[in-house]
């Protein structure tokens, strides 16, 4: 057999590999196409389902945690709670030795009693001083009136005495003249000796009467001078006693000062009573007491925290990326899960959105204008109000949360 014949025979007997190779390639394309179609359908379905939902795992349960301070320093005498105990608002948590506070309260009450007594005495002095001032003024005015009447009376007496003096002078002058004529007549023998003696006696009597009248005038003038002095003295007393209102105001000012001391003592007593009340430390609200830091016999300082109360008021703080904030609004429905309770769903709604990113509330806020700048996506805190949680699944502050907000509503 020739080589050509063998070649032809080989070509006739060789299998057709081209068709065989094409079939696997077509199956591969079919598989890839099916996968792509499934992926596209799944992606479209996921997009349709999750469109308008914003999720984050940067979220946690938050709550009010109140540090209960000792409001006065001292030695702890009683501790009435244990770690992680549930308490009610007003429950007595601890007591501080109250002997010093009790002594200060007694001292303040004694000072208040003294101040009150002084104020009562000052009020009584106001009444006494007012009555004395009014009485002294009345007495002084009466004395001035009496002295003035006395001056008028003595003036009348002076005029009467002077009139009597003038009469006595006239009588004496007449007696002198009669006596002188009698002596001349007696020397001529015209009258008897008895008549001369009578006229001498009348002269002596007239002289005595004149002397007496002059004495009465002098006495009346001296009495008038004394009366005028009494008028001056009485006027001074009236002027002095006329300051009734200033004297009363002065007494009332002393009473007001005494009452101010009462107010001061009352304030000191109230402060001592407050310090006394601070020897008992009460729970400020319902919750769980944790982080106990005291024991009986331990000294505490003012403001030192003895325990922290985790209140029953909780919420969720979700930190969304700034790129997710475009459609977030208060009131939108929230659904979340807590790592502590896998498979349990909780509900809530957006209560509020922070006014700034979390970075702005740090101790050292970033300043992008200084140094090299590297853009970092910021987070904005969103506060979520909780709906009634399922029974038996307590939410404690700090628990991790996966949260989704439905922005379509």
Secondary structure, DSSP 8 states (H G I E B T S, - for coil): --HHHHHHHHHHHS--HHHHHHHHHHHHHHHHHHHHHHHHHHHHHHHHHHTTEEEEEEEEEEEEEEEEE-SS-EEEEEE---TTEEE-TT-EEEEE--HHHHHHHHHHHHHHHHHHHHHHHHHHHHHHHHHHHHHHHHHHHHHHHHHHHHHHHHHHHHHHHHHHHHHHHHHHHHHHHHHHHHHHHHHHT-S-HHHHHHHHHHHHHHHHHHHHHHHHHHHHHHHHHHHHHHHHHHHHHHHHHT-HHHHHHHHHHHHHHHHHHHHHHHHHHHHHHHHHHTTEEE-SSSEEEES----TT-EE-TT-EEEEEEEEEEEEEEEEEGGGGGG--TT-EEEEEETTEEEEEEEEEEEEEEEEEGGGGSSS---TTSS-------EEEEEEEE----TT----TT-EEEEEEETT-
